[in-house]
Amino acid sequence: MPKEGEEAPDFKLRDQNGEDHSLSQYLGQWVLVYFYPKDDTPGCTKEACGIRDNFPDFENLKIKVLGVSVDSVQNHKQFAEKYHLPFTLLADENREVVQKYCVWGEKNTFGHKSFGTLRTSFLVSPEGKIAKVYTSVKPEVHAQEVLEDLE
């Protein structure tokens, strides 16, 4: 997993509208890259809606938000439309980026073990370095936590 102070691994993925985004295109501004398990599930919806509800504050601080999961472009489109999400969702269908960031692993959900995306976020500085790693993210308070770290 990339550590604080290290260069954030670059990537190129398609968003919910089929447009390409790379991390390097956002050099010069803060970027929150948040990895989440699955569109339209309870925890992921809480996390996305928390960011949505605080989005004016993210914009005021000039923070680009990139949500990443292994769901398809079409699933992201439906999720973004259903919850009026004003930020970018990126489809990592080949699991290349979750592997690069070491956030694909074994999960234990209510005693059921499976593999999937671990809810982890990376705050990337304008210089392209990892400024903070958030592990064990609590969906309902994550947006506020990130904003408090940058204020």
C-alpha positions in Angstrom: 0.0 0.0 0.0 1.4 3.4 -0.9 2.5 5.3 2.2 2.3 8.9 3.3 5.1 10.9 1.5 5.4 8.5 -1.4 4.4 9.3 -5.0 0.7 8.4 -5.6 0.6 5.7 -8.3 -0.8 7.1 -11.5 -3.7 5.5 -13.3 -6.1 6.0 -16.2 -9.8 4.9 -15.8 -13.2 5.7 -17.3 -15.8 7.6 -15.4 -19.6 7.2 -15.2 -19.9 9.0 -18.5 -17.2 7.0 -20.3 -14.6 9.7 -20.2 -11.0 9.0 -19.3 -9.4 10.4 -16.2 -5.8 10.0 -14.9 -4.5 11.0 -11.5 -1.6 12.9 -13.2 -4.1 15.3 -14.9 -4.9 16.7 -11.5 -1.4 17.6 -10.5 -1.5 21.1 -8.9 -4.6 20.4 -6.8 -5.6 18.2 -3.9 -7.3 14.9 -4.8 -9.2 12.5 -2.7 -9.0 9.0 -4.2 -11.5 6.9 -2.3 -11.9 3.2 -2.9 -15.2 1.6 -2.1 -16.6 -1.9 -2.4 -19.8 -1.6 -4.5 -22.2 0.9 -5.9 -25.6 1.3 -4.3 -24.9 -0.8 -1.1 -25.6 0.6 2.3 -22.1 1.6 3.5 -21.0 2.8 0.0 -24.2 4.9 -0.4 -23.6 6.5 3.0 -20.1 7.4 2.1 -21.0 8.8 -1.3 -23.9 10.8 0.0 -21.7 12.2 2.8 -19.3 13.4 0.2 -22.2 14.7 -1.9 -23.7 16.6 1.1 -20.3 18.2 1.9 -19.4 18.7 -1.8 -19.5 22.6 -1.6 -16.8 22.4 1.0 -14.7 20.1 -1.2 -15.1 22.6 -4.0 -14.3 25.6 -1.8 -11.0 23.8 -0.8 -10.4 22.9 -4.5 -10.3 19.2 -3.7 -11.0 16.8 -6.7 -13.0 13.7 -5.6 -12.4 10.4 -7.4 -14.4 7.5 -6.2 -13.0 4.1 -7.5 -14.6 0.7 -7.4 -14.5 -2.4 -9.7 -18.1 -1.8 -10.8 -18.8 -1.0 -14.5 -19.2 2.4 -16.1 -23.0 1.7 -16.4 -23.3 0.8 -12.7 -21.5 4.0 -11.8 -23.8 6.0 -14.1 -26.9 4.6 -12.4 -25.4 5.1 -8.9 -24.4 8.7 -9.6 -27.8 9.5 -11.1 -29.9 7.8 -8.4 -28.1 9.7 -5.6 -27.3 12.9 -7.6 -23.5 12.5 -7.0 -21.7 15.6 -8.3 -18.2 14.0 -8.4 -16.3 11.5 -10.5 -16.8 7.7 -10.1 -14.1 5.6 -11.9 -14.6 2.1 -13.1 -11.7 -0.3 -12.3 -13.2 -3.3 -13.9 -9.9 -5.0 -14.5 -8.9 -4.4 -10.9 -5.6 -2.9 -12.0 -5.8 0.2 -9.7 -7.1 -1.6 -6.6 -4.1 -3.9 -7.0 -1.7 -1.0 -7.6 -3.0 0.7 -4.3 -3.1 -2.7 -2.5 -6.8 -2.2 -1.5 -8.0 -5.6 -2.9 -8.0 -8.2 -0.2 -9.9 -10.5 2.0 -12.9 -9.1 3.9 -14.9 -10.5 6.7 -18.5 -9.3 6.6 -20.7 -10.7 9.3 -18.5 -13.8 9.5 -18.6 -14.3 5.7 -15.1 -14.2 4.1 -14.7 -12.9 0.6 -12.3 -10.9 -1.5 -13.1 -7.4 -2.6 -12.2 -3.7 -2.4 -11.2 -2.6 1.0 -12.7 0.8 2.0 -9.6 2.9 1.9 -8.9 6.5 0.8 -5.8 8.4 -0.2 -5.5 12.2 0.0 -3.0 13.2 -2.7 -1.2 16.5 -2.5 -0.9 19.0 -5.4 2.6 17.6 -5.9 1.2 14.1 -6.5 2.4 12.7 -3.1 0.3 10.7 -0.6 -0.5 13.2 2.1 -2.7 10.9 4.2 -4.0 7.3 4.0 -7.4 6.5 5.5 -7.9 2.9 6.4 -10.9 1.5 8.3 -13.0 4.3 6.8 -16.3 5.0 8.6 -18.7 5.9 5.7 -20.9 8.2 7.7 -18.1 10.5 8.9 -15.4 10.2 6.2 -16.2 13.4 4.3 -16.0 15.5 7.4 -12.8 13.7 8.5 -11.1 14.6 5.2 -12.3 18.2 5.3 -11.1 18.7 8.8 -7.7 17.4 7.8 -7.4 20.0 5.1 -8.8 23.0 6.9 
